[in-house]
């Protein structure tokens, strides 16, 4: 089995990444970055929900269109 070791991130690596992010952005800017990331994910999920139509609604719409044609 092919194992890719760099995909498995441990606790130590996460702490090092967290400290680097803290040094780069500073403590006051991180909450605003996380807030904007969360709102972006929320708008993406909302956009995905808008594209979906339940099958019962789409079938009902098809039936009403057939009735209107007759």
C-alpha positions in Angstrom: 0.0 0.0 0.0 1.3 3.4 -0.9 1.6 5.7 2.2 2.1 9.4 1.8 3.7 10.5 5.1 3.4 14.3 4.5 -0.4 14.0 4.6 -0.4 12.9 8.3 0.0 16.0 10.4 0.6 15.5 14.1 0.0 17.8 17.1 3.5 19.2 17.0 3.2 20.2 13.4 -0.2 21.9 14.0 1.3 23.9 16.9 4.2 25.0 14.7 1.9 26.1 11.9 -0.3 27.9 14.5 2.7 29.8 15.9 3.8 30.8 12.4 0.3 32.1 11.5 0.3 34.0 14.8 3.7 35.6 14.0 2.7 36.5 10.5 -0.8 37.9 11.1 -0.7 39.0 14.8 -3.2 38.2 17.5 -5.6 40.9 16.7 -6.1 40.0 13.0 -6.7 36.3 13.4 -10.3 36.5 14.6 -11.2 38.7 11.7 -9.6 36.2 9.3 -11.5 33.3 10.8 -14.8 35.3 10.7 -14.3 36.1 7.0 -13.4 32.5 6.3 -16.6 31.3 8.1 -18.8 33.7 6.2 -17.2 32.5 2.9 -18.0 28.9 3.8 -21.5 29.8 4.8 -22.2 31.7 1.5 -20.7 28.7 -0.4 -23.1 26.3 1.3 -26.0 28.7 0.7 -25.1 28.8 -3.0 -25.0 25.0 -3.2 -28.4 24.8 -1.6 -29.9 27.3 -4.1 -28.8 25.1 -7.0 -30.5 22.0 -5.6 -34.2 21.4 -6.1 -35.9 18.5 -4.4 -37.2 15.9 -6.8 -40.8 16.2 -5.6 -40.8 19.9 -6.5 -39.2 19.3 -9.9 -41.7 16.5 -10.7 -44.6 18.7 -9.6 -43.3 21.5 -11.9 -43.1 19.1 -14.8 -46.7 18.0 -14.3 -48.0 21.5 -14.1 -46.2 22.4 -17.3 -47.7 19.4 -19.1 -51.2 20.4 -17.9 -50.6 24.0 -19.2 -49.5 22.7 -22.6 -52.8 20.7 -23.0 
